[in-house]
Amino acid sequence: MSIRKVLVVDDSPTELANIKSIVTEAGCIVVTATDGKEAVEKAKTEKPDLIFMDIIMPDMDGYAACRLLSNESTTKDIPVVFVTSKKQRADRLWAQMQGGKAFVTKPYTADAIIDQLKAFS
């Protein structure tokens, strides 16, 4: 499967714009959301091939959104890559337990984001 459409989820406009720019330059269509609730809705309607998701967000955090996506038949096969400032081993384990497929820590490089696109292509 090649990655054509990516959902980028972050409550920081700067991070959202940065990741969107990297992914767009890589040739993908980008859809954005600013919290977990919006991410779940957009994942259902837009059917992205991959999701880059922050963890710490208002209303619904990335863990809860990932858990919902993992349990939904229409979205359970979409890989979720967490992009977060949380760096503890426990954060990585919890992310995996919620259904996350990979973990990129902030500050990240463009290469780290591109590597994830390649890993799931």
C-alpha positions in Angstrom: 0.0 0.0 0.0 1.4 3.4 -0.8 0.6 6.4 1.4 -1.4 8.9 -0.5 -3.5 10.6 2.1 -2.3 11.5 5.6 -4.3 12.9 8.6 -2.1 15.2 10.8 -3.5 15.8 14.3 -2.0 18.4 16.6 -3.5 21.3 18.7 -0.4 23.4 18.0 -0.9 25.4 14.8 2.9 25.6 14.4 3.4 21.8 14.6 0.4 21.2 12.4 1.8 23.5 9.7 5.3 22.0 10.0 4.2 18.3 9.7 1.7 19.2 6.9 4.5 20.9 5.0 6.8 17.9 5.3 4.1 15.4 4.3 2.9 17.6 1.4 6.4 18.0 0.0 6.6 14.2 0.1 3.7 14.1 -2.3 0.8 13.3 0.0 -2.6 14.8 0.4 -2.9 16.2 3.9 -6.0 16.4 6.1 -5.7 18.1 9.5 -7.5 18.0 12.8 -6.8 19.9 16.1 -8.0 17.4 18.7 -8.7 13.7 19.1 -12.5 14.0 18.7 -12.0 15.8 15.3 -9.4 13.2 14.4 -11.8 10.3 14.9 -14.5 12.0 12.8 -12.0 12.9 10.0 -10.5 9.4 10.0 -14.0 7.9 9.4 -14.9 10.4 6.6 -11.5 10.9 4.9 -10.1 7.3 5.2 -6.4 8.4 5.4 -3.6 5.8 4.7 -1.7 7.0 7.8 -2.3 9.3 10.9 0.4 11.4 12.6 -1.1 12.2 16.0 0.0 14.3 19.0 -0.8 12.9 22.5 -1.5 16.0 24.6 -4.5 17.8 23.2 -7.7 19.4 24.6 -11.1 17.6 24.7 -9.8 14.1 23.7 -6.1 13.2 23.9 -4.2 11.2 21.3 -4.3 8.0 23.4 -8.1 8.0 23.6 -8.5 8.9 19.9 -6.2 6.0 18.9 -8.1 3.6 21.2 -11.4 4.6 19.5 -9.8 4.3 16.0 -8.4 0.8 16.8 -11.8 -0.4 18.0 -13.7 0.9 15.0 -14.1 -1.6 12.1 -13.7 1.2 9.4 -10.5 2.7 10.9 -8.8 -0.1 12.7 -6.4 -0.7 9.9 -5.1 2.9 9.6 -1.7 3.1 11.2 -1.3 5.8 13.9 2.1 7.3 14.4 2.3 9.3 17.6 4.4 12.6 17.3 4.9 13.8 20.9 7.1 15.5 23.4 6.4 12.6 25.8 9.7 10.7 25.9 9.4 8.1 28.7 9.4 4.4 28.0 6.0 4.1 29.7 4.6 6.6 27.2 5.8 4.4 24.3 4.4 1.3 25.9 1.0 3.0 26.6 0.9 4.3 23.0 1.4 0.8 21.7 -1.3 -0.6 24.0 -3.7 2.0 22.6 -3.0 0.8 19.1 -0.2 3.1 18.1 2.2 1.6 15.4 5.1 4.0 15.9 6.4 6.9 18.0 8.3 10.0 16.9 9.5 12.4 19.7 9.5 16.2 19.4 11.6 18.0 18.4 11.6 15.8 15.3 13.4 16.1 12.0 11.8 16.1 8.5 13.7 12.8 8.0 12.0 11.2 11.0 8.5 12.0 9.5 9.6 10.9 6.0 10.9 7.6 7.5 7.5 6.9 8.9 5.9 7.5 5.5 8.3 5.1 4.0 7.9 2.5 6.7 4.1 2.2 6.1 4.2 2.5 2.3 
